Structures are given as C-alpha cells and as structure tokens.
Amino acid sequence: MENIITLAHGSGGSATLKLIEQVFKKYFNNEILSQGDDCARLAMDGTKSLVFTTDSFVVTPVFFKGGDIGKLAVCGTVNDLSTSGAIPLYLSCGFIIEEGFSIEELEKIVESMSDTARECGVQIVTGDTKVVQKGAADKVFINTSGIGAVPDGICISGRNARVGDKIIITGTIGDHGSCILLERENMGFQAEIKSDCAPLSGLVRDMLEAASDIHVLRDPTRGGVATTLNEIALQSKVSIVIEEDKLPVKREVQGVCELLGMDPLYMANEGKLLSFVPAEKAEAVLEAVRRNKYGAEARIIGEVTGEGEPKVLLKALSGGSRIIGVLAGEQLPRIC
C-alpha cells in the first residue's frame, strides 16, 4: 500500500478495501465491525436488534440535477440502514463549513435534508457544526449517522448469499456517477442525465412484504455494481454470474461512458439496490419493486452459481464470459 493517501483511497474500490484492512481493521477490529455490512447490527435484550451506521459526504458540486449534498446525506444513511432490513428511526448530522459559504445555500441544503427525512419517516435529532478558514475545506462537508430497528425474523447480510439466489437490480445503473461527471467537468454534452439519489426505505418495506427471507440487500454506491457484487461474493464465498443484456443502462449514460472510456458497471448509484432473493421468491419481489416509484425499471440480472472461490462473471452479448473485478484506481473522486 502507498505510504500516502491518494484520491483512489476514497473510490470505494481496491485501494479503499486495502486501507480498511491494513489500517482501520488493524486497530479497530471486533466482532461487530467484522460483520462487514453497510451498518452494524447491535444485539439488544429481547428479540429486536438495532443497527447503526455513519457516512460522510463531500460531493462536488453540492447542487446537481436530481439532488444536492443534503438530500444525498440523508438518502445515503437511510439506505445503508435499510440494507439490513431495518426501519430507519433517527439521524444525526454534522456540518464542516468553509468560511465564506453562502447562508442562503446552506439553508437550501438543510431544507432539502428536512424534506427527505420527512419522506423517510426519520427524525434528525442531534448534530454539530464546525467552520474552517477559507481554503481548508471545499464549501461544505456533511456527516450523517443513523439508527434503525430490525423487525423480528429479518436476517439480511452480505454473508447470506446462497447458490440459486436470483439477483435483482432495482433500476438503471450509473446515473449518479454520470450526472456528477457531466456537471463537474462541463464537457458540453447535451445529455440530460439526473442523479438517481433517492430514499429507499419504503422500497425495502415493499420487498420484505413480498418475501421476508431476502438474503442480501446492498446499495451499489462508490465502485458501482461490479465492486458491490465482488464484495458480496467475498463475504458469502460464492461465485456470481450476471448477464450483460439484462443490465438496465440509460442510453445517455451508455453514450457518455463509451465516449469517455468508462464502464457503467463501475459508476456510482445513489438510488438503487441489489438484492439476492431465493429463486422461488424472485418474481414476487420483482413485481413488488416495480410497483414502487423507485423501482419501475427493476430487472433480474443474474444469479449465484456456486460456492468456493469468490468471483463475479459477466456473460457477454457475444456469448463469452469474463471476470469483472473490484474497481482499481480512482475513477471519479468526490461523487458522494
């Protein structure tokens, strides 16, 4: 590992995973941290358990088509809680604000957070504010932490994928990463691409009503679908096959990726879920997802094919297959 931090360490890819393993887990590791999911499940007296998660947001620009850093902060934390099957309850928020940042823009961000929290049915109950001198930060950074309650009988984890599980993606991939790329770089493309930033707790409730035994839920944010599938394969020690012709990608996103030499599989998403569902329940879950406004374009994109060596294969349109790995290097910094 490099002896300095680079932007690649924030990409959510292989450099991030190495940093976690070689630095943070070296000193912080314990039974709860080693669960390896997007939130920690905390054992409580009785039959219920709480989950806890935290996330920091440094996206630039802070306002973008489809959202802003405030909406993103609430959605990101609510969605991480929801991937455990939990009902999100409470959030905290911490602001690091650069001297000179507009109070009018700050109020827009806070209002956006309030509106999104209301949609999710969560309360923002505590927080913190720090201001740093001009040049010591970039406009505003936000940290949000969240607590949720897992209903009885729900056991969802990246460690639970099973052979035969069907893999559902709840909509088109790469929208958020493509949106941020275009708005930040001002490349002159005419494509109207909006971020998919969305709160998914209601969608998860609909899915669990269709099948309470969903094995895995994960939101494929940094590193995209490819990296997230690899993480799940590693946690569950399984092999996964996805089919290229089943992947839902907007034409505009595909076009931008082709022009810039990028792959939608590695582009960030902020309003999509990957779910691993027992084969006999897959159609019922898919139908429930498609009835929700955040899942109208959901599809089954693959399945878990075996145990043993963790790997993810992409079955190409040409009929061949290739291994898709974890994002290597830095594709696009500060996307969330």
Phi and psi in degrees as GROMACS dihedral restraints (atoms count N, CA, C in turn):
[ dihedral_restraints ]
;  ai    aj    ak    al  type     phi  dphi    fc
    3     4     5     6     1   -58.8    20    10
    4     5     6     7     1   154.2    20    10
    6     7     8     9     1   -91.6    20    10
    7     8     9    10     1     7.9    20    10
    9    10    11    12     1  -134.7    20    10
   10    11    12    13     1   158.4    20    10
   12    13    14    15     1   -79.2    20    10
   13    14    15    16     1   134.1    20    10
   15    16    17    18     1  -119.8    20    10
   16    17    18    19     1   169.7    20    10
   18    19    20    21     1   -60.1    20    10
   19    20    21    22     1   -28.2    20    10
   21    22    23    24     1   -61.3    20    10
   22    23    24    25     1   -27.0    20    10
   24    25    26    27     1   -68.8    20    10
   25    26    27    28     1   -14.0    20    10
   27    28    29    30     1  -104.8    20    10
   28    29    30    31     1    10.0    20    10
   30    31    32    33     1   -81.0    20    10
   31    32    33    34     1   -16.0    20    10
   33    34    35    36     1    83.6    20    10
   34    35    36    37     1     3.1    20    10
   36    37    38    39     1   -99.3    20    10
   37    38    39    40     1  -148.1    20    10
   39    40    41    42     1   -63.3    20    10
   40    41    42    43     1   -36.2    20    10
   42    43    44    45     1   -66.5    20    10
   43    44    45    46     1   -39.3    20    10
   45    46    47    48     1   -62.7    20    10
   46    47    48    49     1   -45.2    20    10
   48    49    50    51     1   -62.9    20    10
   49    50    51    52     1   -39.6    20    10
   51    52    53    54     1   -63.7    20    10
   52    53    54    55     1   -42.7    20    10
   54    55    56    57     1   -60.6    20    10
   55    56    57    58     1   -43.6    20    10
   57    58    59    60     1   -62.3    20    10
   58    59    60    61     1   -47.8    20    10
   60    61    62    63     1   -67.9    20    10
   61    62    63    64     1   -42.8    20    10
   63    64    65    66     1   -91.0    20    10
   64    65    66    67     1   -17.2    20    10
   66    67    68    69     1  -118.2    20    10
   67    68    69    70     1   -62.2    20    10
   69    70    71    72     1   -69.0    20    10
   70    71    72    73     1   -47.1    20    10
   72    73    74    75     1   -68.5    20    10
   73    74    75    76     1   -26.3    20    10
   75    76    77    78     1   -57.1    20    10
   76    77    78    79     1   -35.4    20    10
   78    79    80    81     1  -110.4    20    10
   79    80    81    82     1   -27.2    20    10
   81    82    83    84     1  -100.9    20    10
   82    83    84    85     1    -9.8    20    10
   84    85    86    87     1   -60.2    20    10
   85    86    87    88     1   139.4    20    10
   87    88    89    90     1  -158.8    20    10
   88    89    90    91     1   178.4    20    10
   90    91    92    93     1   -61.9    20    10
   91    92    93    94     1   -34.4    20    10
   93    94    95    96     1   -76.3    20    10
   94    95    96    97     1   -46.9    20    10
   96    97    98    99     1   -61.2    20    10
   97    98    99   100     1   -36.2    20    10
   99   100   101   102     1   -72.8    20    10
  100   101   102   103     1    -3.1    20    10
  102   103   104   105     1   -58.0    20    10
  103   104   105   106     1   -35.0    20    10
  105   106   107   108     1    78.7    20    10
  106   107   108   109     1    11.3    20    10
  108   109   110   111     1   -94.7    20    10
  109   110   111   112     1   179.8    20    10
  111   112   113   114     1   -75.0    20    10
  112   113   114   115     1   -11.4    20    10
  114   115   116   117     1  -145.7    20    10
  115   116   117   118     1   158.5    20    10
  117   118   119   120     1   -95.1    20    10
  118   119   120   121     1   130.6    20    10
  120   121   122   123     1   -91.2    20    10
  121   122   123   124     1   123.0    20    10
  123   124   125   126     1  -107.8    20    10
  124   125   126   127     1   122.7    20    10
  126   127   128   129     1   -68.4    20    10
  127   128   129   130     1   135.4    20    10
  129   130   131   132     1  -126.8    20    10
  130   131   132   133     1   162.9    20    10
  132   133   134   135     1   -63.2    20    10
  133   134   135   136     1   142.1    20    10
  135   136   137   138     1    88.0    20    10
  136   137   138   139     1  -154.0    20    10
  138   139   140   141     1  -100.7    20    10
  139   140   141   142     1   -13.4    20    10
  141   142   143   144     1   -93.1    20    10
  142   143   144   145     1   158.8    20    10
  144   145   146   147     1  -135.4    20    10
  145   146   147   148     1   156.0    20    10
  147   148   149   150     1  -103.8    20    10
  148   149   150   151     1   152.8    20    10
  150   151   152   153     1  -121.6    20    10
  151   152   153   154     1   149.7    20    10
  153   154   155   156     1  -134.9    20    10
  154   155   156   157     1   139.2    20    10
  156   157   158   159     1  -147.3    20    10
  157   158   159   160     1   160.1    20    10
  159   160   161   162     1  -144.9    20    10
  160   161   162   163     1   151.0    20    10
  162   163   164   165     1  -155.6    20    10
  163   164   165   166     1   151.5    20    10
  165   166   167   168     1  -123.1    20    10
  166   167   168   169     1   146.6    20    10
  168   169   170   171     1  -128.2    20    10
  169   170   171   172     1   125.5    20    10
  171   172   173   174     1  -131.4    20    10
  172   173   174   175     1    22.3    20    10
  174   175   176   177     1   -57.0    20    10
  175   176   177   178     1   143.9    20    10
  177   178   179   180     1  -135.9    20    10
  178   179   180   181     1   130.0    20    10
  180   181   182   183     1   -73.3    20    10
  181   182   183   184     1   160.4    20    10
  183   184   185   186     1   -77.3    20    10
  184   185   186   187     1   -19.6    20    10
  186   187   188   189     1  -118.2    20    10
  187   188   189   190     1   133.1    20    10
  189   190   191   192     1  -149.8    20    10
  190   191   192   193     1   164.8    20    10
  192   193   194   195     1   -60.3    20    10
  193   194   195   196     1   122.0    20    10
  195   196   197   198     1    96.9    20    10
  196   197   198   199     1    -4.1    20    10
  198   199   200   201     1   171.4    20    10
  199   200   201   202     1  -164.8    20    10
  201   202   203   204     1  -159.2    20    10
  202   203   204   205     1   175.1    20    10
  204   205   206   207     1   -62.0    20    10
  205   206   207   208     1   -30.1    20    10
  207   208   209   210     1   -70.7    20    10
  208   209   210   211     1   -48.9    20    10
  210   211   212   213     1   -59.4    20    10
  211   212   213   214     1   -42.1    20    10
  213   214   215   216     1   -61.2    20    10
  214   215   216   217     1   -40.6    20    10
  216   217   218   219     1   -63.8    20    10
  217   218   219   220     1   -43.8    20    10
  219   220   221   222     1   -69.2    20    10
  220   221   222   223     1   -46.7    20    10
  222   223   224   225     1   -60.3    20    10
  223   224   225   226     1   -44.7    20    10
  225   226   227   228     1   -60.1    20    10
  226   227   228   229     1   -42.8    20    10
  228   229   230   231     1   -75.5    20    10
  229   230   231   232     1   -41.8    20    10
  231   232   233   234     1   -60.2    20    10
  232   233   234   235     1   -41.4    20    10
  234   235   236   237     1   -67.9    20    10
  235   236   237   238     1   -37.8    20    10
  237   238   239   240     1   -63.6    20    10
  238   239   240   241     1   -40.5    20    10
  240   241   242   243     1   -62.5    20    10
  241   242   243   244     1   -41.4    20    10
  243   244   245   246     1   -67.4    20    10
  244   245   246   247     1   -25.5    20    10
  246   247   248   249     1   -67.8    20    10
  247   248   249   250     1   -10.5    20    10
  249   250   251   252     1   -94.6    20    10
  250   251   252   253     1    -0.3    20    10
  252   253   254   255     1    84.9    20    10
  253   254   255   256     1     5.7    20    10
  255   256   257   258     1   -76.1    20    10
  256   257   258   259     1   156.7    20    10
  258   259   260   261     1   -91.2    20    10
  259   260   261   262     1   112.2    20    10
  261   262   263   264     1   -63.7    20    10
  262   263   264   265     1   138.1    20    10
  264   265   266   267     1  -121.1    20    10
  265   266   267   268     1   -55.5    20    10
  267   268   269   270     1  -135.0    20    10
  268   269   270   271     1   145.4    20    10
  270   271   272   273     1  -127.0    20    10
  271   272   273   274     1   150.9    20    10
  273   274   275   276     1  -112.2    20    10
  274   275   276   277     1   159.6    20    10
  276   277   278   279     1  -141.9    20    10
  277   278   279   280     1   135.4    20    10
  279   280   281   282     1  -122.7    20    10
  280   281   282   283     1   133.0    20    10
  282   283   284   285     1  -112.0    20    10
  283   284   285   286     1   132.8    20    10
  285   286   287   288     1  -114.4    20    10
  286   287   288   289     1   111.9    20    10
  288   289   290   291     1  -114.6    20    10
  289   290   291   292     1   133.9    20    10
  291   292   293   294     1   -78.7    20    10
  292   293   294   295     1   135.7    20    10
  294   295   296   297     1   -51.8    20    10
  295   296   297   298     1   131.8    20    10
  297   298   299   300     1    97.9    20    10
  298   299   300   301     1    -6.7    20    10
  300   301   302   303     1   -68.8    20    10
  301   302   303   304     1   142.6    20    10
  303   304   305   306     1   -69.2    20    10
  304   305   306   307     1   128.0    20    10
  306   307   308   309     1   -64.6    20    10
  307   308   309   310     1   -35.1    20    10
  309   310   311   312     1   -60.1    20    10
  310   311   312   313     1   -43.5    20    10
  312   313   314   315     1   -69.9    20    10
  313   314   315   316     1   -36.8    20    10
  315   316   317   318     1   -61.0    20    10
  316   317   318   319     1   -42.0    20    10
  318   319   320   321     1   -64.1    20    10
  319   320   321   322     1   -37.6    20    10
  321   322   323   324     1   -61.1    20    10
  322   323   324   325     1   -41.0    20    10
  324   325   326   327     1   -65.4    20    10
  325   326   327   328     1   -45.6    20    10
  327   328   329   330     1   -65.4    20    10
  328   329   330   331     1   -40.0    20    10
  330   331   332   333     1   -62.3    20    10
  331   332   333   334     1   -40.7    20    10
  333   334   335   336     1   -62.1    20    10
  334   335   336   337     1   -40.7    20    10
  336   337   338   339     1   -62.4    20    10
  337   338   339   340     1   -43.2    20    10
  339   340   341   342     1   -61.6    20    10
  340   341   342   343     1   -45.6    20    10
  342   343   344   345     1   -62.6    20    10
  343   344   345   346     1   -42.5    20    10
  345   346   347   348     1   -69.5    20    10
  346   347   348   349     1   -40.7    20    10
  348   349   350   351     1   -61.5    20    10
  349   350   351   352     1   -39.4    20    10
  351   352   353   354     1   -63.5    20    10
  352   353   354   355     1   -41.8    20    10
  354   355   356   357     1   -61.5    20    10
  355   356   357   358     1   -35.4    20    10
  357   358   359   360     1   -82.7    20    10
  358   359   360   361     1   -14.0    20    10
  360   361   362   363     1    75.8    20    10
  361   362   363   364     1    26.6    20    10
  363   364   365   366     1  -110.9    20    10
  364   365   366   367     1   159.7    20    10
  366   367   368   369     1  -113.6    20    10
  367   368   369   370     1   137.5    20    10
  369   370   371   372     1   -90.5    20    10
  370   371   372   373     1   110.6    20    10
  372   373   374   375     1  -111.1    20    10
  373   374   375   376     1   -10.5    20    10
  375   376   377   378     1  -160.3    20    10
  376   377   378   379     1   163.2    20    10
  378   379   380   381     1  -171.9    20    10
  379   380   381   382     1  -174.2    20    10
  381   382   383   384     1  -155.4    20    10
  382   383   384   385     1   150.5    20    10
  384   385   386   387     1  -133.0    20    10
  385   386   387   388     1   129.7    20    10
  387   388   389   390     1  -128.7    20    10
  388   389   390   391     1   144.7    20    10
  390   391   392   393     1  -120.5    20    10
  391   392   393   394     1   132.4    20    10
  393   394   395   396     1  -116.8    20    10
  394   395   396   397     1   157.5    20    10
  396   397   398   399     1   -65.1    20    10
  397   398   399   400     1   156.4    20    10
  399   400   401   402     1   -56.3    20    10
  400   401   402   403     1   131.2    20    10
  402   403   404   405     1    95.1    20    10
  403   404   405   406     1   -13.4    20    10
  405   406   407   408     1   -88.2    20    10
  406   407   408   409     1    -8.3    20    10
  408   409   410   411     1  -151.0    20    10
  409   410   411   412     1   179.2    20    10
  411   412   413   414     1  -120.1    20    10
  412   413   414   415     1    91.5    20    10
  414   415   416   417     1    69.1    20    10
  415   416   417   418     1   -81.6    20    10
  417   418   419   420     1  -154.7    20    10
  418   419   420   421     1   136.6    20    10
  420   421   422   423     1  -117.2    20    10
  421   422   423   424     1   146.0    20    10
  423   424   425   426     1  -129.8    20    10
  424   425   426   427     1   134.5    20    10
  426   427   428   429     1  -111.8    20    10
  427   428   429   430     1   133.4    20    10
  429   430   431   432     1  -126.7    20    10
  430   431   432   433     1   138.6    20    10
  432   433   434   435     1  -121.5    20    10
  433   434   435   436     1   155.1    20    10
  435   436   437   438     1  -144.6    20    10
  436   437   438   439     1   151.3    20    10
  438   439   440   441     1  -124.3    20    10
  439   440   441   442     1   136.8    20    10
  441   442   443   444     1  -140.4    20    10
  442   443   444   445     1   165.1    20    10
  444   445   446   447     1  -114.3    20    10
  445   446   447   448     1   131.2    20    10
  447   448   449   450     1   -90.2    20    10
  448   449   450   451     1   122.9    20    10
  450   451   452   453     1   -62.1    20    10
  451   452   453   454     1   154.6    20    10
  453   454   455   456     1   -57.3    20    10
  454   455   456   457     1   139.6    20    10
  456   457   458   459     1    86.2    20    10
  457   458   459   460     1    -3.6    20    10
  459   460   461   462     1   -95.9    20    10
  460   461   462   463     1   126.8    20    10
  462   463   464   465     1  -139.3    20    10
  463   464   465   466     1    91.8    20    10
  465   466   467   468     1  -118.0    20    10
  466   467   468   469     1   129.5    20    10
  468   469   470   471     1  -161.0    20    10
  469   470   471   472     1   153.4    20    10
  471   472   473   474     1   -62.9    20    10
  472   473   474   475     1   -12.0    20    10
  474   475   476   477     1   -87.3    20    10
  475   476   477   478     1    -2.3    20    10
  477   478   479   480     1  -102.6    20    10
  478   479   480   481     1     5.5    20    10
  480   481   482   483     1   -61.7    20    10
  481   482   483   484     1   139.6    20    10
  483   484   485   486     1  -127.9    20    10
  484   485   486   487     1   150.6    20    10
  486   487   488   489     1   -57.5    20    10
  487   488   489   490     1   132.1    20    10
  489   490   491   492     1    98.1    20    10
  490   491   492   493     1   -16.3    20    10
  492   493   494   495     1   -57.5    20    10
  493   494   495   496     1   136.7    20    10
  495   496   497   498     1   -88.6    20    10
  496   497   498   499     1   145.4    20    10
  498   499   500   501     1  -109.2    20    10
  499   500   501   502     1   122.0    20    10
  501   502   503   504     1  -111.1    20    10
  502   503   504   505     1   133.4    20    10
  504   505   506   507     1  -107.4    20    10
  505   506   507   508     1   136.2    20    10
  507   508   509   510     1   -84.3    20    10
  508   509   510   511     1     3.7    20    10
  510   511   512   513     1   170.9    20    10
  511   512   513   514     1  -168.4    20    10
  513   514   515   516     1   -66.0    20    10
  514   515   516   517     1   148.8    20    10
  516   517   518   519     1  -106.9    20    10
  517   518   519   520     1   153.1    20    10
  519   520   521   522     1    85.1    20    10
  520   521   522   523     1     2.5    20    10
  522   523   524   525     1   -63.8    20    10
  523   524   525   526     1   -47.8    20    10
  525   526   527   528     1   -65.4    20    10
  526   527   528   529     1   -50.0    20    10
  528   529   530   531     1   -59.4    20    10
  529   530   531   532     1   -41.0    20    10
  531   532   533   534     1   -66.4    20    10
  532   533   534   535     1   -40.9    20    10
  534   535   536   537     1   -60.2    20    10
  535   536   537   538     1   -49.6    20    10
  537   538   539   540     1   -63.6    20    10
  538   539   540   541     1   -41.2    20    10
  540   541   542   543     1   -58.0    20    10
  541   542   543   544     1   -49.2    20    10
  543   544   545   546     1   -66.3    20    10
  544   545   546   547     1   -42.2    20    10
  546   547   548   549     1   -71.3    20    10
  547   548   549   550     1   -34.1    20    10
  549   550   551   552     1   -75.0    20    10
  550   551   552   553     1   -43.0    20    10
  552   553   554   555     1   -88.8    20    10
  553   554   555   556     1   -13.6    20    10
  555   556   557   558     1    50.1    20    10
  556   557   558   559     1    57.3    20    10
  558   559   560   561     1   -83.6    20    10
  559   560   561   562     1    -6.3    20    10
  561   562   563   564     1    85.2    20    10
  562   563   564   565     1     8.2    20    10
  564   565   566   567     1   -67.2    20    10
  565   566   567   568     1   145.9    20    10
  567   568   569   570     1   -87.5    20    10
  568   569   570   571     1    -7.3    20    10
  570   571   572   573     1   -61.4    20    10
  571   572   573   574     1   131.7    20    10
  573   574   575   576     1   -97.7    20    10
  574   575   576   577     1    90.6    20    10
  576   577   578   579     1  -111.8    20    10
  577   578   579   580     1   124.4    20    10
  579   580   581   582     1  -103.6    20    10
  580   581   582   583     1   146.9    20    10
  582   583   584   585     1   -61.3    20    10
  583   584   585   586     1   146.5    20    10
  585   586   587   588     1   -91.1    20    10
  586   587   588   589     1    13.5    20    10
  588   589   590   591     1   -47.2    20    10
  589   590   591   592     1   119.8    20    10
  591   592   593   594     1  -159.8    20    10
  592   593   594   595     1   148.3    20    10
  594   595   596   597     1   -83.8    20    10
  595   596   597   598     1   130.5    20    10
  597   598   599   600     1  -114.2    20    10
  598   599   600   601     1    13.0    20    10
  600   601   602   603     1   -63.7    20    10
  601   602   603   604     1   -39.2    20    10
  603   604   605   606     1   -66.3    20    10
  604   605   606   607     1   -37.9    20    10
  606   607   608   609     1   -62.1    20    10
  607   608   609   610     1   -42.3    20    10
  609   610   611   612     1   -63.4    20    10
  610   611   612   613     1   -40.0    20    10
  612   613   614   615     1   -60.3    20    10
  613   614   615   616     1   -41.8    20    10
  615   616   617   618     1   -62.2    20    10
  616   617   618   619     1   -39.9    20    10
  618   619   620   621     1   -65.6    20    10
  619   620   621   622     1   -42.3    20    10
  621   622   623   624     1   -71.1    20    10
  622   623   624   625     1   -26.8    20    10
  624   625   626   627     1   -68.1    20    10
  625   626   627   628     1   -31.8    20    10
  627   628   629   630     1   -77.9    20    10
  628   629   630   631     1   -32.4    20    10
  630   631   632   633     1  -159.3    20    10
  631   632   633   634     1   109.5    20    10
  633   634   635   636     1   -77.3    20    10
  634   635   636   637     1    -9.6    20    10
  636   637   638   639     1  -103.9    20    10
  637   638   639   640     1    31.6    20    10
  639   640   641   642     1   -57.0    20    10
  640   641   642   643     1   135.7    20    10
  642   643   644   645     1   -87.1    20    10
  643   644   645   646     1   -43.9    20    10
  645   646   647   648     1  -137.9    20    10
  646   647   648   649     1   138.8    20    10
  648   649   650   651     1  -132.1    20    10
  649   650   651   652     1   136.2    20    10
  651   652   653   654     1  -154.8    20    10
  652   653   654   655     1   138.0    20    10
  654   655   656   657     1   -94.8    20    10
  655   656   657   658     1   122.1    20    10
  657   658   659   660     1   -84.0    20    10
  658   659   660   661     1    81.7    20    10
  660   661   662   663     1   -87.7    20    10
  661   662   663   664     1  -112.9    20    10
  663   664   665   666     1   -57.9    20    10
  664   665   666   667     1   136.2    20    10
  666   667   668   669     1    87.8    20    10
  667   668   669   670     1   -14.0    20    10
  669   670   671   672     1    71.0    20    10
  670   671   672   673     1  -168.7    20    10
  672   673   674   675     1   -62.0    20    10
  673   674   675   676     1   -41.6    20    10
  675   676   677   678     1   -61.5    20    10
  676   677   678   679     1   -48.0    20    10
  678   679   680   681     1   -66.2    20    10
  679   680   681   682     1   -41.6    20    10
  681   682   683   684     1   -63.0    20    10
  682   683   684   685     1   -43.0    20    10
  684   685   686   687     1   -62.0    20    10
  685   686   687   688     1   -38.3    20    10
  687   688   689   690     1   -64.6    20    10
  688   689   690   691     1   -39.5    20    10
  690   691   692   693     1   -61.9    20    10
  691   692   693   694     1   -42.7    20    10
  693   694   695   696     1   -67.3    20    10
  694   695   696   697     1   -42.6    20    10
  696   697   698   699     1   -57.7    20    10
  697   698   699   700     1   -41.2    20    10
  699   700   701   702     1   -68.9    20    10
  700   701   702   703     1   -43.5    20    10
  702   703   704   705     1   -62.1    20    10
  703   704   705   706     1   -42.6    20    10
  705   706   707   708     1   -93.4    20    10
  706   707   708   709     1    -8.1    20    10
  708   709   710   711     1    56.6    20    10
  709   710   711   712     1    56.0    20    10
  711   712   713   714     1  -134.1    20    10
  712   713   714   715     1   164.1    20    10
  714   715   716   717     1  -105.1    20    10
  715   716   717   718     1   145.4    20    10
  717   718   719   720     1  -129.3    20    10
  718   719   720   721     1   139.6    20    10
  720   721   722   723     1  -123.4    20    10
  721   722   723   724     1   127.7    20    10
  723   724   725   726     1  -119.3    20    10
  724   725   726   727     1   156.4    20    10
  726   727   728   729     1  -110.9    20    10
  727   728   729   730     1   126.0    20    10
  729   730   731   732     1   -57.6    20    10
  730   731   732   733     1   -39.9    20    10
  732   733   734   735     1   -75.9    20    10
  733   734   735   736     1    -6.1    20    10
  735   736   737   738     1   -96.3    20    10
  736   737   738   739     1   -11.3    20    10
  738   739   740   741     1   -73.5    20    10
  739   740   741   742     1   122.9    20    10
  741   742   743   744     1   -83.4    20    10
  742   743   744   745     1   113.7    20    10
  744   745   746   747     1  -132.1    20    10
  745   746   747   748     1   126.8    20    10
  747   748   749   750     1   -61.2    20    10
  748   749   750   751     1   144.3    20    10
  750   751   752   753     1   -57.0    20    10
  751   752   753   754     1   -39.8    20    10
  753   754   755   756     1   -65.6    20    10
  754   755   756   757     1   -40.1    20    10
  756   757   758   759     1   -66.2    20    10
  757   758   759   760     1   -44.0    20    10
  759   760   761   762     1   -59.7    20    10
  760   761   762   763     1   -42.1    20    10
  762   763   764   765     1   -63.6    20    10
  763   764   765   766     1   -45.3    20    10
  765   766   767   768     1   -61.8    20    10
  766   767   768   769     1   -44.1    20    10
  768   769   770   771     1   -63.5    20    10
  769   770   771   772     1   -41.3    20    10
  771   772   773   774     1   -64.6    20    10
  772   773   774   775     1   -41.3    20    10
  774   775   776   777     1   -65.7    20    10
  775   776   777   778     1   -33.7    20    10
  777   778   779   780     1  -101.5    20    10
  778   779   780   781     1     2.4    20    10
  780   781   782   783     1    71.0    20    10
  781   782   783   784     1    33.0    20    10
  783   784   785   786     1  -111.1    20    10
  784   785   786   787     1   167.1    20    10
  786   787   788   789     1  -120.2    20    10
  787   788   789   790     1   123.1    20    10
  789   790   791   792     1   -56.2    20    10
  790   791   792   793     1   -25.2    20    10
  792   793   794   795     1   -63.1    20    10
  793   794   795   796     1   -22.2    20    10
  795   796   797   798     1  -106.7    20    10
  796   797   798   799     1     1.4    20    10
  798   799   800   801     1   -82.5    20    10
  799   800   801   802     1   144.9    20    10
  801   802   803   804     1   -70.6    20    10
  802   803   804   805     1   149.3    20    10
  804   805   806   807     1  -127.4    20    10
  805   806   807   808     1   145.4    20    10
  807   808   809   810     1  -129.7    20    10
  808   809   810   811     1    13.3    20    10
  810   811   812   813     1  -150.3    20    10
  811   812   813   814     1    30.6    20    10
  813   814   815   816     1  -130.1    20    10
  814   815   816   817     1   155.2    20    10
  816   817   818   819     1  -127.7    20    10
  817   818   819   820     1   142.9    20    10
  819   820   821   822     1  -100.1    20    10
  820   821   822   823     1   132.3    20    10
  822   823   824   825     1  -129.4    20    10
  823   824   825   826     1   140.8    20    10
  825   826   827   828     1  -109.1    20    10
  826   827   828   829     1   116.4    20    10
  828   829   830   831     1  -126.6    20    10
  829   830   831   832     1   138.0    20    10
  831   832   833   834     1   -51.7    20    10
  832   833   834   835     1   138.8    20    10
  834   835   836   837     1   -53.7    20    10
  835   836   837   838     1   -39.3    20    10
  837   838   839   840     1   -71.9    20    10
  838   839   840   841     1   -14.2    20    10
  840   841   842   843     1  -103.3    20    10
  841   842   843   844     1    -6.7    20    10
  843   844   845   846     1   -61.0    20    10
  844   845   846   847     1   -44.8    20    10
  846   847   848   849     1   -66.8    20    10
  847   848   849   850     1   -37.0    20    10
  849   850   851   852     1   -65.9    20    10
  850   851   852   853     1   -42.0    20    10
  852   853   854   855     1   -66.5    20    10
  853   854   855   856     1   -43.3    20    10
  855   856   857   858     1   -59.5    20    10
  856   857   858   859     1   -42.5    20    10
  858   859   860   861     1   -63.7    20    10
  859   860   861   862     1   -41.8    20    10
  861   862   863   864     1   -64.1    20    10
  862   863   864   865     1   -40.9    20    10
  864   865   866   867     1   -62.6    20    10
  865   866   867   868     1   -45.1    20    10
  867   868   869   870     1   -67.0    20    10
  868   869   870   871     1   -21.0    20    10
  870   871   872   873     1   -77.2    20    10
  871   872   873   874     1   -18.6    20    10
  873   874   875   876     1   -85.9    20    10
  874   875   876   877     1   144.1    20    10
  876   877   878   879     1   -63.2    20    10
  877   878   879   880     1   -21.0    20    10
  879   880   881   882     1   -95.2    20    10
  880   881   882   883     1     8.6    20    10
  882   883   884   885     1  -136.4    20    10
  883   884   885   886     1    19.6    20    10
  885   886   887   888     1   -61.3    20    10
  886   887   888   889     1   -27.3    20    10
  888   889   890   891     1  -105.7    20    10
  889   890   891   892     1    25.2    20    10
  891   892   893   894     1   -65.7    20    10
  892   893   894   895     1   149.9    20    10
  894   895   896   897     1  -148.1    20    10
  895   896   897   898     1   155.7    20    10
  897   898   899   900     1   -84.5    20    10
  898   899   900   901     1   122.6    20    10
  900   901   902   903     1  -112.5    20    10
  901   902   903   904     1    -5.9    20    10
  903   904   905   906     1   173.8    20    10
  904   905   906   907     1  -163.6    20    10
  906   907   908   909     1  -157.3    20    10
  907   908   909   910     1   165.7    20    10
  909   910   911   912     1   -86.4    20    10
  910   911   912   913     1   123.6    20    10
  912   913   914   915     1  -108.0    20    10
  913   914   915   916     1   -16.4    20    10
  915   916   917   918     1  -170.8    20    10
  916   917   918   919     1   168.9    20    10
  918   919   920   921     1  -105.7    20    10
  919   920   921   922     1   167.3    20    10
  921   922   923   924     1   110.3    20    10
  922   923   924   925     1  -126.7    20    10
  924   925   926   927     1   -63.3    20    10
  925   926   927   928     1   120.5    20    10
  927   928   929   930     1   -68.6    20    10
  928   929   930   931     1   127.4    20    10
  930   931   932   933     1  -161.0    20    10
  931   932   933   934     1   157.6    20    10
  933   934   935   936     1  -126.1    20    10
  934   935   936   937     1   124.0    20    10
  936   937   938   939     1  -111.0    20    10
  937   938   939   940     1   140.9    20    10
  939   940   941   942     1  -107.7    20    10
  940   941   942   943     1   118.9    20    10
  942   943   944   945     1   -83.6    20    10
  943   944   945   946     1   112.5    20    10
  945   946   947   948     1   -80.0    20    10
  946   947   948   949     1   162.4    20    10
  948   949   950   951     1   -59.0    20    10
  949   950   951   952     1   -30.8    20    10
  951   952   953   954     1   -72.2    20    10
  952   953   954   955     1   -13.0    20    10
  954   955   956   957     1   106.6    20    10
  955   956   957   958     1   -19.7    20    10
  957   958   959   960     1   -81.9    20    10
  958   959   960   961     1   177.7    20    10
  960   961   962   963     1  -132.8    20    10
  961   962   963   964     1   150.8    20    10
  963   964   965   966     1  -142.6    20    10
  964   965   966   967     1   151.7    20    10
  966   967   968   969     1   -76.5    20    10
  967   968   969   970     1   133.5    20    10
  969   970   971   972     1  -111.7    20    10
  970   971   972   973     1   128.5    20    10
  972   973   974   975     1  -104.1    20    10
  973   974   975   976     1  -168.6    20    10
  975   976   977   978     1   -74.5    20    10
  976   977   978   979     1   147.6    20    10
  978   979   980   981     1   -53.8    20    10
  979   980   981   982     1   126.4    20    10
  981   982   983   984     1  -104.5    20    10
  982   983   984   985     1   135.2    20    10
  984   985   986   987     1    77.2    20    10
  985   986   987   988     1  -158.7    20    10
  987   988   989   990     1  -117.5    20    10
  988   989   990   991     1   118.1    20    10
  990   991   992   993     1   -89.7    20    10
  991   992   993   994     1   -50.7    20    10
  993   994   995   996     1  -154.0    20    10
  994   995   996   997     1   105.9    20    10
  996   997   998   999     1   -74.0    20    10
  997   998   999  1000     1   159.9    20    10
  999  1000  1001  1002     1    53.7    20    10
 1000  1001  1002  1003     1    54.2    20    10
 1002  1003  1004  1005     1   -97.3    20    10
 1003  1004  1005  1006     1   -11.0    20    10
